[in-house]
């Protein structure tokens, strides 16, 4: 993985704001801005766009490699990491306010499959080329990125 998972530790000893049981599993949500519409769903004890997340989970094989482009606060990253049993989830998110919340949520839920190496980056950050190659092995997908 691009960075050590210890890099995802919460900064400043921040505590999770909300703990819920979702699908029989304890899920913690860090909510620094309770008035934020997306985070209100986390306060209520659920993920935003849950039907979409469940559909995505049903199409992803265990041990898959998942690329979450535009990860935001980590709604998809967190849900799939907890419930889809992926081998690796790579969130891509340029907004530091959003990816700080993502980092907090990953850390407080003890998720080890998230690769934070593309936090702080965006696709289209500058004009350039990138190639994403998907290789399928034994029912799982892996990806690699090549920059020109």
C-alpha positions in Angstrom: 0.0 0.0 0.0 1.1 3.5 -0.7 1.3 4.7 2.9 1.4 3.0 6.2 -2.1 2.5 7.7 -0.9 4.3 10.8 -1.1 7.5 8.7 -4.9 7.1 9.0 -4.9 7.6 12.8 -7.2 10.3 14.0 -5.4 13.6 14.6 -5.5 15.4 17.9 -7.2 12.5 19.7 -10.6 13.2 18.2 -13.3 10.9 19.3 -16.1 9.5 17.2 -19.3 11.5 17.6 -21.8 8.7 16.8 -21.9 4.9 17.2 -24.6 2.8 15.5 -25.3 -0.8 14.8 -25.8 -1.3 11.0 -26.4 -4.7 9.6 -25.4 -6.2 12.9 -22.1 -4.4 13.0 -20.9 -1.5 15.1 -20.1 1.5 12.9 -18.6 4.7 14.2 -19.1 8.0 12.4 -16.9 11.1 12.9 -19.2 14.1 12.4 -17.4 17.4 12.8 -20.2 19.5 11.2 -23.6 18.2 12.3 -25.4 20.7 10.0 -23.8 19.1 6.9 -26.6 17.3 4.9 -24.4 14.3 4.1 -23.2 13.9 7.6 -26.8 14.2 9.0 -27.4 10.8 7.5 -24.5 9.5 9.6 -25.9 11.1 12.7 -29.2 9.3 12.0 -27.3 6.0 12.0 -27.1 5.2 8.3 -25.1 5.8 5.1 -26.2 8.2 2.4 -27.7 6.5 -0.7 -27.9 3.1 1.1 -29.8 1.4 -1.7 -27.1 2.3 -4.2 -24.4 1.1 -1.7 -26.2 -2.2 -1.2 -26.5 -2.7 -5.0 -22.8 -1.9 -5.4 -21.9 -4.4 -2.6 -24.0 -7.1 -4.3 -22.0 -6.8 -7.5 -18.6 -6.8 -5.9 -16.8 -10.1 -5.3 -15.0 -10.6 -2.0 -11.3 -9.7 -2.1 -12.0 -7.1 -4.9 -9.9 -4.0 -5.5 -12.1 -0.9 -5.4 -11.2 2.6 -6.7 -13.5 5.3 -5.2 -13.0 8.4 -7.3 -14.4 11.5 -5.7 -14.5 9.8 -2.3 -15.6 12.8 -0.3 -16.0 12.0 3.4 -15.8 8.3 2.6 -19.4 7.2 2.5 -18.7 4.5 -0.3 -15.2 3.7 1.0 -16.4 3.1 4.5 -19.5 1.1 3.5 -17.7 -1.2 1.1 -14.7 -1.6 3.4 -17.0 -2.8 6.2 -19.6 -4.9 4.3 -18.1 -6.0 0.9 -14.9 -7.7 2.3 -12.6 -6.1 -0.4 -8.9 -6.7 -0.6 -8.2 -3.1 -1.1 -10.1 0.2 -1.4 -8.3 3.2 -2.9 -10.2 6.5 -2.3 -9.2 9.5 -4.5 -10.2 12.9 -3.0 -8.6 16.3 -3.3 -10.5 18.2 -0.6 -8.7 18.1 2.7 -11.8 18.9 4.8 -13.5 15.8 3.2 -10.6 13.4 3.3 -9.8 14.3 6.9 -13.3 13.0 7.8 -12.7 9.9 5.6 -9.4 9.3 7.5 -11.1 9.7 10.9 -13.9 7.2 9.9 -11.4 4.7 8.6 -9.3 4.9 11.7 -12.0 4.7 14.3 -13.5 1.7 12.6 -10.1 -0.1 12.4 -10.3 -0.6 8.7 -7.0 -1.9 7.3 -7.9 -2.4 3.6 -8.0 1.4 2.7 -5.0 2.7 0.8 -4.7 6.4 1.5 -2.1 7.0 -1.2 -4.4 9.0 -3.4 -5.9 11.3 -0.8 -5.0 14.9 -1.6 -5.1 14.1 -5.3 -7.6 14.5 -8.1 -8.1 13.2 -11.5 -7.8 16.2 -13.8 -5.7 18.2 -11.3 -3.6 19.2 -14.3 -3.7 18.4 -18.0 -2.0 15.1 -18.4 -2.7 11.5 -19.3 -3.4 8.6 -17.1 -4.1 5.0 -17.9 -6.0 2.6 -15.7 -5.6 -1.0 -16.4 -7.9 -3.6 -14.9 -6.6 -7.2 -14.6 -8.9 -9.9 -13.6 -7.6 -12.9 -11.7 -9.7 -15.6 -10.2 -12.8 -13.4 -10.0 -11.1 -10.4 -8.5 -10.0 -7.2 -10.2 -6.8 -5.4 -9.6 -5.8 -2.0 -11.0 -2.6 -0.1 -11.7 -2.2 3.5 -12.8 0.4 4.7 -15.2 1.1 8.3 -15.7 2.6 9.6 -18.9 
